[in-house]
Amino acid sequence: MHSSAYLTPEWINGWMEKRRLRDDLPFEPAKAALMLVDLQRYFCEPEAGAFVPASEHILPKLLDLARLFAEMGRPIVLTRHLDDPAAHPLMARWWKSAMKASDPETKLIPHLDPFLPSSILVTKAHYDPFFKTGLAQMLEGRGVEQVVIGGVLTHLCCETAARAAFAHDLAVYFLLDGTATDSAEQHEGTLRNLGHGFAVLPTCGEIREAIGRGGAARA
């Protein structure tokens, strides 16, 4: 069942109270990249094939963060998922090759157009944006030690991106109100798992405030 009820102010405040605080992993904007996962028309436009209603709640916050990262000159990673039977037969079979390069709905949303010239664009056939893409090396070359993750879907590509980033020794800041999926159950399951072993769970506002202060977000 599609629902965005988990992004209410009450829900966000509840998660801020129960998440684990990490003073030992302060957010440092000068070392960070912003990764926006699969913000494609397929997921983010109401008439599209797999529209996620909660995406409407996170997009303004993510675009605001993208502007801040661009102003700082920090890397922005934009991922685009395409099903490719040659590259990942099981993924294509699992989802019936739903996301084809020829389908206009698989394009990134137009809101991201201003960021495209300076962003790292990753086209992937896997949940994992690091798998056979060279992304880890590109981030290392840009001095990235931390990654802020937002986008869709929370429990699939966003969660996998967070786990993969952690495996590449990147500190992960997974936006608890900047990721979206089809249900509170799926969303909260990811937050519980990642918060336990893989990621700090800040809000978009906390990252924004930390950038304004020059760093040291506590989450």
Secondary structure as GFF3:
##gff-version 3
##sequence-region A 1 219
A	DSSP	three_ten_helix	5	7	.	.	.	ID=ss1
A	DSSP	alpha_helix	9	18	.	.	.	ID=ss2
A	DSSP	three_ten_helix	29	31	.	.	.	ID=ss3
A	DSSP	beta_strand	32	37	.	.	.	ID=ss4
A	DSSP	alpha_helix	41	44	.	.	.	ID=ss5
A	DSSP	alpha_helix	55	72	.	.	.	ID=ss6
A	DSSP	beta_strand	76	81	.	.	.	ID=ss7
A	DSSP	alpha_helix	89	94	.	.	.	ID=ss8
A	DSSP	three_ten_helix	104	106	.	.	.	ID=ss9
A	DSSP	three_ten_helix	110	118	.	.	.	ID=ss10
A	DSSP	beta_strand	120	124	.	.	.	ID=ss11
A	DSSP	alpha_helix	135	141	.	.	.	ID=ss12
A	DSSP	beta_strand	146	152	.	.	.	ID=ss13
A	DSSP	pi_helix	154	158	.	.	.	ID=ss14
A	DSSP	alpha_helix	159	167	.	.	.	ID=ss15
A	DSSP	beta_strand	171	180	.	.	.	ID=ss16
A	DSSP	alpha_helix	184	197	.	.	.	ID=ss17
A	DSSP	alpha_helix	204	213	.	.	.	ID=ss18
###
